[in-house]
């Protein structure tokens, strides 16, 4: 179904944006890039929720891992609700 494909594409695009944002945090030179600032504008509010709930473990911040997992869960729930509405 086309609507499910659109949802998959949108969630994939956001997942890629999250990945780029997390990866860019390891490369300080990228922080001033216009592309990274654009991505940060849309991903940081989502990541901030998890960073407030899950403290870093020493030098390791596992909140993005949980954020990726939750995004996949949200996608599944969203598609399930849509499926229930359509059928």
Residue pairs with C-beta under 8 A, 6 or more apart in sequence:
1 86
3 82
3 86
4 79
4 82
4 83
7 75
7 78
7 79
7 82
8 75
11 71
11 72
11 74
11 75
14 42
14 43
14 71
15 68
15 71
15 72
17 39
17 42
17 43
18 43
18 46
18 47
18 64
18 67
18 68
18 71
19 68
20 36
20 39
21 36
21 39
21 40
21 43
21 44
21 47
22 47
22 64
24 30
24 31
24 33
24 36
24 39
30 36
46 67
46 71
47 63
47 64
47 67
49 67
50 63
50 64
50 66
50 67
50 70
51 61
51 63
53 63
54 62
54 63
54 66
56 62
56 63
